[in-house]
Amino acid sequence: MTDDIRWEVVEESTLSLPDHEAIAALLGRAFPDWSHWYVGGRSWAGMQPERRVLARDAGGVVLAHVGIRRMFITVGGRDVLVGDTGLVAVSPRLQGTGKGRDLMERAHAVLEGLGVPYGFLGAGENRVPFYANLGWHVFDDAVADYTAFTAEGAGLPMTDQGGWMVLPVAERLEDWPAGPIWLNGQQV
Ligand SMILES: CC(C)(COP(=O)(O)OP(=O)(O)OC[C@H]1O[C@@H](n2cnc3c(N)ncnc32)[C@H](O)[C@@H]1OP(=O)(O)O)[C@@H](O)C(=O)NCCC(=O)NCCS
């Protein structure tokens, strides 16, 4: 496999079945504990993104991926428009070589292009330092209510504290409201 990497920003409705299959294959490799979710063309776990950043090799294999979707969430009683960001993955073979940074810099540019006040994500599995290194701020005390991923059936209500991260895009971090977060749905 060549390491010639081609980056793309794609809109969800342009993706073909082979595109979804190639993305799902990467997600299965990057999240081995959840590989049973990313079967066939199921290239998402919860809310489907509206925009994705992809890196492919010359053969079309997807090597890196992030999904983004605009949504309103409620923070401290206020509606806040965010670019919800998820399905962040780099092929295991390339992890630790700077591709995650390249990916998230492109995600930042997409969030700017969408004109959202903030990027938003829930970081799992000790990934907070990775995102913090790239300009995302963690709200350690924030508690969020949301609907769990539906990859295994009905999405059920969940409450989590820790790992909720915000990237200031069109607005200042200081203006992020205090208080609990209600996602009122699933994340990407
Ligand atoms: C998390 C992930 C996307 C990072 O991508 P990557 O290509 O390995 O990261 P990079 O090599 O670009 O590293 C970028 C920077 O983050 C740092 N970093 C990477 N992973 C880190 C971690 N787990 N903790 C702290 N810092 C980390 C690197 O040291 C590097 O810092 P530098 O630029 O100052 O040298 C990748 O490891 C991955 O796909 N993991 C499996 C799926 C996953 O966990 N996704 C995130 C779910 S929230």
The ligand as an SDF file (V2000), in Angstrom:
LIG
                    3D

 48 50  0  0  0  0  0  0  0  0999 V2000
   -6.8370    9.3590   18.4640 C   0  0  0  0  0  0  0  0  0  0  0  0
   -6.2160    9.3060   17.0750 C   0  0  0  0  0  0  0  0  0  0  0  0
   -7.2240    9.8540   16.0490 C   0  0  0  0  0  0  0  0  0  0  0  0
   -4.9530   10.1700   17.0590 C   0  0  0  0  0  0  0  0  0  0  0  0
   -4.4070   10.1590   15.7640 O   0  0  0  0  0  0  0  0  0  0  0  0
   -2.8300    9.9980   15.5470 P   0  0  0  0  0  0  0  0  0  0  0  0
   -2.5700   10.0280   14.0850 O   0  0  0  0  0  0  0  0  0  0  0  0
   -2.3700    8.7930   16.2980 O   0  0  0  0  0  0  0  0  0  0  0  0
   -2.2860   11.3160   16.2720 O   0  0  0  0  0  0  0  0  0  0  0  0
   -1.0520   12.2170   15.8000 P   0  0  0  0  0  0  0  0  0  0  0  0
    0.1100   11.3250   15.5070 O   0  0  0  0  0  0  0  0  0  0  0  0
   -1.4770   13.1380   14.7050 O   0  0  0  0  0  0  0  0  0  0  0  0
   -0.7890   13.0550   17.0980 O   0  0  0  0  0  0  0  0  0  0  0  0
   -1.1190   14.4300   17.1690 C   0  0  0  0  0  0  0  0  0  0  0  0
   -0.6610   14.9570   18.4800 C   0  0  0  0  0  0  0  0  0  0  0  0
   -1.4840   14.4090   19.5340 O   0  0  0  0  0  0  0  0  0  0  0  0
   -0.6810   13.6880   20.4550 C   0  0  0  0  0  0  0  0  0  0  0  0
   -1.4300   12.4980   20.8390 N   0  0  0  0  0  0  0  0  0  0  0  0
   -1.8870   11.5200   20.0360 C   0  0  0  0  0  0  0  0  0  0  0  0
   -2.5870   10.6180   20.7380 N   0  0  0  0  0  0  0  0  0  0  0  0
   -2.5600   11.0520   22.0280 C   0  0  0  0  0  0  0  0  0  0  0  0
   -3.0960   10.5690   23.2390 C   0  0  0  0  0  0  0  0  0  0  0  0
   -3.8130    9.4400   23.2960 N   0  0  0  0  0  0  0  0  0  0  0  0
   -2.8510   11.2740   24.3710 N   0  0  0  0  0  0  0  0  0  0  0  0
   -2.1240   12.3960   24.3370 C   0  0  0  0  0  0  0  0  0  0  0  0
   -1.6090   12.9270   23.2160 N   0  0  0  0  0  0  0  0  0  0  0  0
   -1.8160   12.2530   22.0760 C   0  0  0  0  0  0  0  0  0  0  0  0
    0.5920   13.3430   19.7140 C   0  0  0  0  0  0  0  0  0  0  0  0
    1.6710   13.1950   20.6000 O   0  0  0  0  0  0  0  0  0  0  0  0
    0.7590   14.5470   18.8100 C   0  0  0  0  0  0  0  0  0  0  0  0
    1.3240   15.6400   19.5050 O   0  0  0  0  0  0  0  0  0  0  0  0
    2.3810   16.6120   18.7750 P   0  0  0  0  0  0  0  0  0  0  0  0
    1.7720   17.0330   17.4710 O   0  0  0  0  0  0  0  0  0  0  0  0
    2.5620   17.7400   19.7400 O   0  0  0  0  0  0  0  0  0  0  0  0
    3.5970   15.7760   18.5830 O   0  0  0  0  0  0  0  0  0  0  0  0
   -5.8000    7.8550   16.6770 C   0  0  0  0  0  0  0  0  0  0  0  0
   -4.8860    7.3750   17.6310 O   0  0  0  0  0  0  0  0  0  0  0  0
   -6.9570    6.8880   16.5580 C   0  0  0  0  0  0  0  0  0  0  0  0
   -7.5710    6.7760   15.5030 O   0  0  0  0  0  0  0  0  0  0  0  0
   -7.2570    6.1260   17.6500 N   0  0  0  0  0  0  0  0  0  0  0  0
   -8.3160    5.1070   17.6310 C   0  0  0  0  0  0  0  0  0  0  0  0
   -9.6980    5.7200   17.5120 C   0  0  0  0  0  0  0  0  0  0  0  0
   -9.9750    6.7610   18.6000 C   0  0  0  0  0  0  0  0  0  0  0  0
   -9.6940    6.5500   19.7650 O   0  0  0  0  0  0  0  0  0  0  0  0
  -10.5660    7.8960   18.1760 N   0  0  0  0  0  0  0  0  0  0  0  0
  -10.9100    8.9840   19.0750 C   0  0  0  0  0  0  0  0  0  0  0  0
  -12.1700    8.7050   19.8120 C   0  0  0  0  0  0  0  0  0  0  0  0
  -12.6030   10.0280   20.9310 S   0  0  0  0  0  0  0  0  0  0  0  0
  1  2  1  0
  2  3  1  0
  2  4  1  0
  2 36  1  0
  4  5  1  0
  5  6  1  0
  6  7  2  0
  6  8  1  0
  6  9  1  0
  9 10  1  0
 10 11  2  0
 10 12  1  0
 10 13  1  0
 13 14  1  0
 14 15  1  0
 15 16  1  0
 15 30  1  0
 16 17  1  0
 17 18  1  0
 17 28  1  0
 18 19  1  0
 18 27  1  0
 19 20  2  0
 20 21  1  0
 21 22  1  0
 21 27  2  0
 22 23  1  0
 22 24  2  0
 24 25  1  0
 25 26  2  0
 26 27  1  0
 28 29  1  0
 28 30  1  0
 30 31  1  0
 31 32  1  0
 32 33  2  0
 32 34  1  0
 32 35  1  0
 36 37  1  0
 36 38  1  0
 38 39  2  0
 38 40  1  0
 40 41  1  0
 41 42  1  0
 42 43  1  0
 43 44  2  0
 43 45  1  0
 45 46  1  0
 46 47  1  0
 47 48  1  0
M  END
$$$$
